[in-house]
């Protein structure tokens, strides 16, 4: 894939403009010169200037407006003396044709609305035909001349005309080079998602998690529209000329209802947003080619977006990427392995496993075979259970963003009788899985008066209550097939408290402990949990297997790639620990340690 896909739209446009000689960037990037009706130079440090430079290049290179007909910082008559239009395009007779207001990426909906008013004021004063507002990748355009000055809905147009031509009914058509969706950088995707969330959240009218749910529904529609639109057809997820919010809502809802019929497990409720809110989200996302963004970029963007809104409130559903990477490396999953996470949260362990299998396939097979290799793995080999229905949907959405594999994610209590779980989904059985990776919930208590399954556990028999993390150990061993391997995050108390010796006894009776890696106190504090923990790696014994005495690999990680505040740390002991474990694995008895 072209490395430019990781550049922002701004960077790509500005570079095109420099290459074509219509702009020049000087003084180590601190000054820009526009070659236009009146050559204009200004500071290039302001983020707003980068938006203006990018759109100026688009006007010339994509919309075919001659530079001699474009002016920058135009004084507007009958407005305040300092009021200037950012860009004005003139027609061939020299009359004002199009007025553009540029704002930095990431402004609020209220600020965007204000910018629209500014553009209208300038366009009306200059008697221009069209007005446009550009705020990063969010754009809107209006037909000003044929409507009364106060109109802001009926005169919306899909895009500005190309070189004084007709206003297009729709801007984006699949497969047509100049009308295709735009590939964006990771940061642009994150900003578009955040803007969408802020629009839906409406400054607190909805709970952040509900807002996230609604954004997920619309994002799902966007992805589906990108995939199902045929070449030569217009995309549905866009705003057409003179279309109302109600028309947009109806079209987006039709995508959603069709998908809901096919896959009721992903989203059970309808879209619960006002048409105007849906309209604004479409404004933020319509230009993006999300499916064309490479999986790593897309995955990190969605993960960052999720973390921002769930951290603190639902922090227990996130395991830091560095810990996930390490556990997956230690388990070394292969294409034939059945993999489960019985407390899957947003799907971090499963997606990292999928990523590993995908990268192996892409470096060992041709494109078509590689795609089949990892897609089959995604559909048939990854299983997750999540007790929180909303987070289970987030996990499914996360899987869809990564090109699917969401069919084996179920929302239920992993601790209930396995037979009941099997009734819900026949893929979940005892003695079924080759690899299990999990970070179970800590600290919650299961009471015999509330859950009838407590007595079914060896670690729960005869007890009035038991901690969830203790029951999870037994359940995880249940899920593994003999010789299956597990990586589990456990609170240190389970490994050290004398009162919990019976838990360690059961673990050692049923499995061989391969490795224990102690994590620093802060490993989970940034993610809303502060319990000192370790990573425990085990292999389930075969029936009647006796292991006798055997060496266990032990390590202490003091640096894990991030610090207590979540900031990146360049030192990561986990990488060295993994290398040492590989040496230990080759010769457990001969390993001398470090």
C-alpha positions in Angstrom: 0.0 0.0 0.0 1.2 3.5 -0.9 2.9 5.1 2.1 1.1 8.4 1.3 -2.1 6.7 2.7 -0.7 7.6 6.2 -0.4 11.3 5.3 -3.3 13.6 6.0 -5.4 15.0 3.2 -3.9 18.4 4.0 -0.3 17.1 3.6 -1.2 15.4 0.3 -3.0 18.5 -1.1 -0.3 20.9 0.0 2.4 18.7 -1.5 0.5 18.6 -4.8 0.2 22.4 -4.8 4.0 22.8 -4.2 4.7 20.3 -7.0 2.5 22.3 -9.4 4.0 25.6 -8.4 0.7 27.2 -7.2 2.0 27.6 -3.6 5.4 27.8 -2.0 6.3 27.0 1.6 9.4 29.0 2.9 11.4 29.6 6.0 11.5 26.0 7.2 7.8 25.7 6.9 6.9 28.9 8.8 5.7 30.9 5.8 3.4 30.2 2.8 3.0 32.1 -0.5 -0.1 31.7 -2.7 0.3 32.5 -6.4 -3.1 33.8 -7.3 -5.1 36.9 -8.4 -3.0 38.9 -5.9 0.0 36.9 -4.7 -0.3 36.6 -1.0 2.1 35.5 1.7 1.4 34.8 5.4 2.5 32.7 8.4 2.0 29.0 7.9 2.1 28.2 11.7 -1.7 28.6 12.2 -3.7 25.3 11.8 -6.4 27.2 10.0 -3.8 28.3 7.3 -3.1 24.6 6.6 -6.8 24.1 5.9 -6.9 27.1 3.6 -3.8 26.0 1.8 -5.2 22.5 1.3 -8.5 23.8 -0.1 -6.8 26.4 -2.3 -4.9 23.5 -3.9 -8.1 21.5 -4.3 -9.9 24.5 -6.0 -7.2 24.7 -8.6 -6.2 21.1 -9.1 -9.5 19.2 -8.5 -12.2 21.8 -9.4 -10.2 23.5 -12.3 -10.6 27.1 -11.1 -7.8 29.3 -12.6 -5.4 30.8 -10.0 -5.9 34.2 -11.7 -9.6 34.0 -10.6 -8.9 33.2 -6.9 -8.1 35.8 -4.2 -7.1 35.4 -0.6 -8.2 37.7 2.4 -10.7 39.7 0.5 -12.2 42.8 2.3 -16.0 42.5 2.5 -18.0 45.7 2.0 -20.7 46.6 4.5 -19.2 44.3 7.1 -16.8 45.3 10.0 -13.6 46.8 8.7 -11.4 43.8 9.8 -13.8 41.2 8.3 -12.3 39.5 5.4 -13.3 36.4 3.3 -10.7 33.6 3.5 -11.0 32.7 -0.2 -13.0 34.2 -3.0 -13.4 32.7 -6.4 -14.4 35.1 -9.3 -16.1 34.1 -12.5 -14.5 34.9 -15.9 -16.2 38.3 -16.0 -14.6 39.2 -12.6 -17.8 38.9 -10.5 -17.7 37.2 -7.1 -18.8 33.6 -7.6 -17.8 31.6 -4.5 -16.9 32.6 -1.0 -15.1 30.2 1.3 -14.7 30.3 5.1 -11.9 28.1 6.4 -11.6 26.8 10.0 -9.2 24.5 11.7 -10.1 20.8 12.0 -11.9 19.8 15.2 -14.1 22.8 15.9 -17.4 22.2 17.6 -20.8 22.0 15.9 -21.6 25.4 17.4 -18.4 26.9 16.0 -19.2 25.3 12.6 -22.6 26.8 12.6 -21.1 30.2 13.4 -18.7 29.8 10.5 -21.7 29.1 8.2 -23.3 32.4 9.3 -20.0 34.2 8.6 -19.8 32.6 5.1 -23.4 33.7 4.4 -22.8 37.2 5.6 -19.7 37.5 3.4 -21.4 35.9 0.4 -24.5 38.1 0.6 -22.4 41.2 1.0 -20.2 40.2 -2.0 -23.3 39.0 -3.9 -21.7 35.7 -4.6 -23.6 32.7 -6.0 -22.2 30.1 -3.7 -20.8 29.8 -0.1 -18.7 27.0 1.4 -17.3 26.2 4.9 -14.3 24.0 5.3 -13.3 22.8 8.8 -10.7 20.1 8.2 -12.4 17.2 6.6 -15.9 18.5 7.5 -17.3 20.6 4.6 -20.6 22.1 3.6 -21.7 24.2 0.6 -24.7 26.4 -0.2 -26.5 27.9 -3.1 -26.8 31.5 -1.9 -28.2 33.4 -4.9 -31.5 31.7 -5.5 -32.8 31.7 -1.9 -33.7 34.2 0.8 -30.8 35.4 3.0 -32.0 33.4 6.1 -32.4 30.0 4.3 -29.9 27.4 5.6 -31.5 24.0 4.8 -33.2 23.9 1.3 -30.1 25.5 -0.3 -27.5 23.0 0.9 -25.6 21.5 -2.1 -23.6 18.3 -2.3 -20.5 20.1 -3.4 -19.4 23.3 -5.2 -19.6 23.2 -9.0 -16.5 22.2 -11.0 -15.2 25.1 -13.1 -18.4 27.2 -13.1 -20.5 24.1 -14.2 -23.7 22.6 -12.7 -24.1 21.8 -9.1 -23.8 18.0 -8.8 -26.7 16.1 -7.3 -24.2 13.9 -5.4 -20.5 14.4 -4.8 -19.3 10.8 -4.2 -19.7 8.0 -6.8 -18.0 4.7 -6.4 -15.2 3.9 -8.8 -15.0 7.4 -10.4 -11.5 8.7 -9.7 -12.5 12.4 -9.1 -15.6 11.5 -7.2 -14.2 8.7 -5.0 -14.0 8.9 -1.2 -10.8 10.2 0.3 -8.2 8.1 2.2 -7.2 9.8 5.5 -4.6 9.5 8.1 -5.0 7.9 11.6 -5.3 11.3 13.2 -7.9 12.5 10.8 -10.0 9.4 11.3 -9.8 9.8 15.1 -10.8 13.5 14.8 -13.7 12.6 12.6 -14.9 9.9 15.1 -14.5 12.4 18.0 -16.4 15.1 16.2 -19.2 12.6 15.4 -19.3 11.6 19.1 -19.5 15.2 20.2 -22.3 15.9 17.8 -24.3 12.9 19.1 -23.4 13.5 22.7 -24.9 17.1 22.4 -22.9 18.5 25.3 -24.2 16.0 27.8 -27.8 15.4 26.6 -26.9 11.7 26.2 -24.6 9.6 28.4 -21.2 9.2 26.7 -21.7 5.5 26.4 -25.1 5.9 24.8 -23.6 8.5 22.4 -20.8 6.0 21.6 -23.5 3.3 20.9 -25.3 5.7 18.5 -22.1 6.7 16.7 -21.3 3.0 16.4 -24.6 2.4 14.6 -23.9 5.2 12.1 -20.3 4.1 11.6 -21.6 0.6 10.9 -23.9 2.1 8.2 -21.0 4.0 6.8 -18.8 0.9 6.5 -21.7 -1.1 5.1 -22.4 1.6 2.5 -18.8 1.6 1.4 -18.8 -2.2 1.0 -22.2 -2.7 -0.7 -22.3 0.3 -3.1 -21.6 -1.0 -6.6 -19.2 0.7 -9.0 -20.8 3.6 -10.8 -23.4 4.0 -8.1 -23.6 7.0 -5.8 -22.9 6.3 -2.1 -25.9 6.6 0.2 -23.9 7.9 3.2 -23.6 11.5 1.9 -25.6 14.7 1.7 -27.1 15.5 -1.7 -28.0 18.8 -3.2 -31.2 20.3 -1.6 -31.7 17.2 0.6 -33.3 17.7 4.0 -32.1 16.1 7.2 -35.3 13.9 7.1 -34.3 12.5 3.7 -30.8 11.8 4.8 -32.0 10.1 8.0 -34.4 7.9 5.9 -31.7 6.8 3.6 -29.2 6.0 6.4 -31.9 4.2 8.4 -32.7 2.0 5.4 -29.1 0.8 5.4 -29.3 0.1 9.1 -32.7 -1.7 9.0 -31.4 -4.0 6.2 -28.3 -4.9 8.2 -30.3 -5.3 11.4 -32.4 -8.0 9.7 -29.3 -9.9 8.6 -27.4 -9.6 11.9 -29.7 -8.7 14.8 -27.0 -9.5 17.3 -24.8 -6.5 16.4 -27.5 -3.9 17.1 -30.8 -4.7 18.6 -32.3 -1.2 18.9 -33.1 1.3 16.2 -31.2 4.5 15.6 -32.4 6.8 18.4 -31.2 10.2 17.1 -32.9 13.2 15.6 -32.6 13.5 11.8 -30.5 16.8 12.2 -28.0 15.0 14.4 -27.6 12.1 11.9 -27.2 14.8 9.2 -24.4 16.4 11.1 -22.6 13.1 11.6 -22.9 12.3 7.9 -21.3 15.7 7.3 -18.3 14.6 9.4 -17.9 11.1 7.9 -19.2 11.3 4.3 -15.8 12.1 2.7 -13.8 9.3 4.4 -12.9 6.1 2.7 -12.8 4.1 5.9 -12.6 0.7 4.4 -9.6 1.7 2.3 -7.6 2.7 5.4 -5.2 -0.1 6.3 -6.2 -2.3 9.2 -3.4 -1.2 11.6 -4.3 2.4 11.2 -8.0 1.8 11.4 -7.6 -0.5 14.5 -5.5 2.0 16.4 -7.9 4.8 15.6 -11.0 3.0 16.7 -9.1 1.7 19.8 -8.0 5.3 20.7 -11.6 6.6 20.1 -13.0 3.8 22.4 -10.5 4.4 25.2 -11.2 8.2 25.2 -14.9 7.6 26.0 -14.8 4.5 28.1 -11.7 5.0 30.3 -12.7 5.6 33.9 -16.3 4.7 33.4 -15.7 1.3 31.9 -11.9 1.1 32.2 -12.0 -2.5 33.2 -12.9 -3.4 29.6 -9.5 -2.3 28.3 -6.2 -4.2 28.6 -3.2 -2.1 27.5 -1.9 -2.9 24.0 1.7 -3.7 25.3 0.4 -6.4 27.7 -1.9 -7.8 25.0 1.0 -8.0 22.5 3.2 -9.8 25.0 0.6 -12.4 25.9 -0.2 -13.1 22.3 3.5 -13.5 21.4 3.9 -15.9 24.4 0.9 -18.0 23.2 2.0 -17.9 19.5 -1.4 -18.6 17.9 -1.5 -20.4 14.6 -4.2 -20.6 11.8 -5.6 -23.9 13.1 -6.0 -22.8 16.7 -9.4 -22.2 18.3 -8.9 -19.1 20.5 -11.2 -17.8 23.2 -11.4 -14.8 25.6 -14.2 -15.5 28.2 -14.0 -11.8 29.4 -13.4 -10.2 26.0 -14.3 -6.6 26.8 -13.7 -4.6 23.6 -11.9 -7.5 22.0 -8.2 -6.5 22.4 -6.8 -10.1 22.8 -8.9 -11.5 19.9 -8.0 -8.7 17.5 -4.3 -8.9 18.3 -4.5 -12.6 17.6 -6.2 -12.0 14.3 -3.6 -9.4 13.5 -0.8 -11.9 14.1 -2.5 -14.5 11.9 -3.2 -11.9 9.2 0.4 -10.6 9.1 1.7 -14.2 8.9 -0.7 -14.9 5.9 0.2 -11.7 4.1 3.9 -12.4 4.3 3.6 -16.1 3.2 0.8 -16.3 0.6 -0.3 -14.3 -2.4 -3.0 -11.7 -1.8 -6.1 -13.8 -2.5 -4.9 -16.8 -0.5 -3.8 -14.6 2.4 -7.2 -12.9 2.5 -9.0 -16.2 2.6 -6.5 -17.6 5.2 -7.1 -14.9 7.8 -10.8 -14.3 7.0 -11.6 -17.9 7.6 -9.7 -17.7 10.9 -11.6 -14.5 11.9 -15.0 -16.2 11.1 -14.3 -19.7 12.5 -11.6 -19.6 15.1 -12.1 -16.5 17.3 -14.5 -16.7 20.2 -15.4 -14.1 22.9 -17.8 -13.8 25.8 -18.7 -10.5 27.4 -21.2 -10.1 30.2 -22.0 -6.4 29.5 -24.3 -6.2 26.5 -23.2 -2.8 25.4 -19.5 -3.7 25.6 -20.2 -6.9 23.6 -21.6 -4.7 20.9 -18.5 -2.5 21.0 -16.4 -5.6 20.6 -18.5 -6.7 17.6 -18.1 -3.3 16.1 -14.4 -3.4 16.7 -14.3 -6.8 14.9 -16.3 -5.3 11.9 -13.9 -2.4 11.7 -11.1 -5.0 11.4 -12.9 -6.8 8.6 -15.2 -9.0 10.5 -15.1 -12.1 12.8 -17.9 -10.8 15.1 -20.2 -13.8 14.7 -18.7 -15.7 17.6 -18.9 -12.9 20.2 -21.7 -13.5 22.6 -23.1 -11.5 25.5 -23.6 -13.7 28.6 -22.1 -14.6 31.9 -19.0 -16.8 31.3 -19.3 -18.2 34.8 -22.8 -19.8 34.3 -23.0 -23.5 33.5 -21.2 -24.2 30.2 -24.2 -26.2 28.9 -26.3 -23.0 29.1 -23.6 -21.1 27.2 -23.5 -23.9 24.5 -27.3 -23.5 24.1 -26.7 -19.9 23.2 -23.9 -20.7 20.8 -22.8 -24.2 20.0 -19.1 -23.1 19.5 -18.6 -22.7 23.2 -17.9 -26.1 24.9 -15.7 -27.5 27.6 -12.3 -29.0 26.4 -12.7 -27.1 23.1 -10.0 -24.4 22.8 -6.3 -24.5 22.0 -5.6 -21.0 23.3 -7.2 -18.8 25.9 -6.2 -15.2 26.6 -8.0 -13.2 29.2 -8.0 -10.3 31.7 -10.9 -11.4 34.0 -12.8 -8.9 36.1 -11.3 -8.5 39.6 -12.9 -7.9 42.9 -16.5 -8.7 42.2 -18.1 -11.4 44.4 -20.5 -14.2 43.3 -23.0 -15.0 46.1 -24.7 -18.4 46.4 -28.0 -16.6 47.2 -27.8 -14.8 43.8 -26.2 -17.4 41.5 -27.1 -21.1 41.6 -24.0 -22.1 39.8 -21.5 -21.3 42.6 -21.8 -24.8 44.1 -21.0 -26.4 40.7 -17.4 -25.1 41.0 -14.7 -27.0 42.9 -13.5 -23.6 44.1 -17.1 -22.6 45.1 -18.4 -25.7 46.7 -19.9 -25.1 50.2 -19.0 -21.4 50.1 -21.5 -18.6 50.6 -19.5 -16.4 48.2 -16.4 -16.4 46.0 -14.5 -13.8 44.0 -15.0 -13.8 40.3 -11.3 -14.0 39.4 -11.0 -17.2 41.4 -14.0 -18.8 39.6 -12.6 -17.6 36.3 -9.4 -19.7 36.8 -11.5 -22.8 37.0 -13.8 -21.8 34.1 -10.8 -21.0 31.9 -9.3 -24.4 32.5 -12.8 -26.0 31.7 -12.7 -24.2 28.3 -9.2 -25.4 27.3 -8.7 -28.8 25.6 -5.9 -31.0 27.1 -2.5 -29.5 26.1 -4.3 -26.2 25.5 -2.5 -23.0 26.7 -3.7 -20.0 28.6 -2.4 -16.5 29.4 -4.4 -14.9 32.2 -4.0 -11.6 34.2 -4.3 -12.4 37.9 -4.1 -10.3 41.1 -1.0 -11.1 43.0 -3.0 -12.1 46.0 -4.0 -15.3 44.3 -0.3 -16.2 43.9 0.9 -15.2 47.4 -1.9 -15.2 50.0 -1.7 -18.2 52.3 -5.5 -18.3 52.6 -5.7 -18.9 48.8 -3.4 -21.9 48.7 -6.4 -24.1 47.7 -6.8 -22.0 44.5 -3.1 -22.5 43.6 -3.5 -26.3 44.4 -6.3 -26.6 41.9 -4.4 -24.6 39.3 -1.3 -26.9 39.7 -3.4 -30.1 39.8 -5.1 -29.3 36.5 -2.3 -27.5 34.7 1.4 -27.1 34.3 2.5 -23.5 35.0 4.8 -22.3 32.2 5.6 -18.8 33.3 4.8 -16.0 35.8 5.6 -12.4 34.9 5.1 -9.8 37.6 3.8 -6.5 36.4 4.5 -3.1 38.0 1.9 -1.6 40.4 0.8 1.0 37.8 0.1 -1.5 35.0 -3.6 -0.9 35.0 -4.0 2.4 37.0 -4.3 4.5 33.9 -7.1 2.1 32.7 -9.2 2.5 35.9 -7.8 -0.5 38.0 -5.0 -0.3 40.5 -4.6 -3.9 41.7 -1.0 -5.3 41.6 -1.1 -8.1 39.1 0.9 -10.8 37.3 0.6 -12.6 34.0 0.3 -16.3 34.4 0.9 -18.7 31.5 -0.2 -22.4 31.8 -0.7 -25.6 29.8 -3.7 -27.8 30.7 -2.7 -31.3 31.6 -4.0 -34.4 29.9 -6.2 -36.7 32.0 -4.2 -38.5 34.7 -1.0 -36.7 33.6 1.6 -36.4 36.3 4.3 -33.7 35.8 6.5 -34.2 38.9 8.8 -31.3 39.7 9.5 -28.9 36.8 11.1 -25.5 36.3 8.8 -22.4 36.0 10.0 -19.3 34.1 9.8 -16.3 36.5 10.3 -12.6 35.5 9.7 -9.1 36.9 8.8 -6.3 34.5 9.5 -2.9 35.8 9.1 -1.0 32.5 6.2 -2.0 30.2 6.2 0.6 27.4 4.1 3.2 29.2 4.2 4.9 32.6 1.6 5.4 35.4 -0.1 8.3 33.5 -0.4 6.2 30.3 2.4 8.1 28.5 4.8 6.2 26.3 7.9 4.8 27.9 10.7 3.9 25.5 11.8 1.0 27.7 9.7 -2.2 27.6 11.1 -5.1 29.7 8.4 -7.4 28.2 10.3 -7.6 24.9 13.4 -8.8 26.6 11.4 -11.2 28.9 9.9 -12.7 25.7 13.3 -13.3 24.3 14.5 -14.9 27.5 11.4 -17.1 27.6 12.2 -18.4 24.2 15.6 -19.5 25.5 13.9 -21.1 28.5 11.4 -23.0 26.3 14.2 -24.6 24.3 15.9 -26.0 27.5 13.9 -25.4 30.7 16.3 -27.4 32.9 19.4 -26.0 31.3 18.3 -22.3 31.4 20.5 -20.2 33.6 18.5 -17.0 33.7 19.7 -13.4 33.5 
